[in-house]
Amino acid sequence: MALTNTDKKEVERIARKEMKDFITKPQFKNEIEKLIDLQIKNGRKSRSEIVDIVSKVMLELYKTFWFRRSMWQSEIKRVK
């Protein structure tokens, strides 16, 4: 028996809810923080990779803001 679209949507909804509940637990957060701290402390290589990723993200963010400045410029001008 195949799943209907309604069944698929219900499974997706349940999975999203379970994932959200799991991610918001302090245990999950603490475990992720430990892993990140361990990776950063392991050496300059991982630190340089983080710097590289952050710089690329910031560059893309800046480009996106610049290309779509017509969307947010008018909003900023209206604030007084």
BELRAMO-V579697 format. One record per residue. N is the residue number from 1. RES is the residue in three letters. PHI is phi in degrees with one decimal (NA if undefined). NEAR is the number of other C-alpha atoms within 8 Angstrom. Layout:
<<N;RES;PHI;NEAR> <N;RES;PHI;NEAR>>
//
This chain:
<<1;MET;NA;2> <2;ALA;-83.8;3> <3;LEU;-79.7;7> <4;THR;-83.5;6> <5;ASN;-61.3;6> <6;THR;-63.2;7> <7;ASP;-62.8;8> <8;LYS;-62.8;9> <9;LYS;-62.7;8> <10;GLU;-64.5;8> <11;VAL;-63.6;8> <12;GLU;-60.6;8> <13;ARG;-62.8;8> <14;ILE;-64.4;8> <15;ALA;-63.4;8> <16;ARG;-61.8;8> <17;LYS;-64.9;8> <18;GLU;-62.0;8> <19;MET;-64.4;8> <20;LYS;-62.3;8> <21;ASP;-61.9;8> <22;PHE;-68.0;8> <23;ILE;-67.4;8> <24;THR;-79.0;8> <25;LYS;-70.9;8> <26;PRO;-61.4;6> <27;GLN;-60.8;6> <28;PHE;-64.0;10> <29;LYS;-60.2;10> <30;ASN;-62.5;8> <31;GLU;-64.7;8> <32;ILE;-64.5;8> <33;GLU;-61.6;8> <34;LYS;-62.6;8> <35;LEU;-63.2;8> <36;ILE;-65.9;8> <37;ASP;-59.4;8> <38;LEU;-62.2;8> <39;GLN;-66.6;9> <40;ILE;-68.0;10> <41;LYS;-72.9;6> <42;ASN;-67.0;7> <43;GLY;162.0;8> <44;ARG;-69.9;7> <45;LYS;-60.0;6> <46;SER;-67.0;10> <47;ARG;-64.6;9> <48;SER;-67.0;8> <49;GLU;-65.0;8> <50;ILE;-64.0;8> <51;VAL;-60.9;8> <52;ASP;-63.1;8> <53;ILE;-64.6;8> <54;VAL;-63.0;8> <55;SER;-65.5;8> <56;LYS;-66.4;8> <57;VAL;-64.1;8> <58;MET;-63.5;8> <59;LEU;-62.8;8> <60;GLU;-65.2;8> <61;LEU;-62.7;8> <62;TYR;-60.9;8> <63;LYS;-61.2;8> <64;THR;-62.9;8> <65;PHE;-62.0;8> <66;TRP;-67.8;7> <67;PHE;-68.2;7> <68;ARG;-108.9;8> <69;ARG;-64.0;8> <70;SER;-63.7;7> <71;MET;-72.0;7> <72;TRP;-102.7;8> <73;GLN;-64.0;8> <74;SER;-64.1;8> <75;GLU;-66.4;8> <76;ILE;-70.1;7> <77;LYS;-65.4;7> <78;ARG;-76.4;6> <79;VAL;-75.4;5> <80;LYS;-136.8;3>>
//
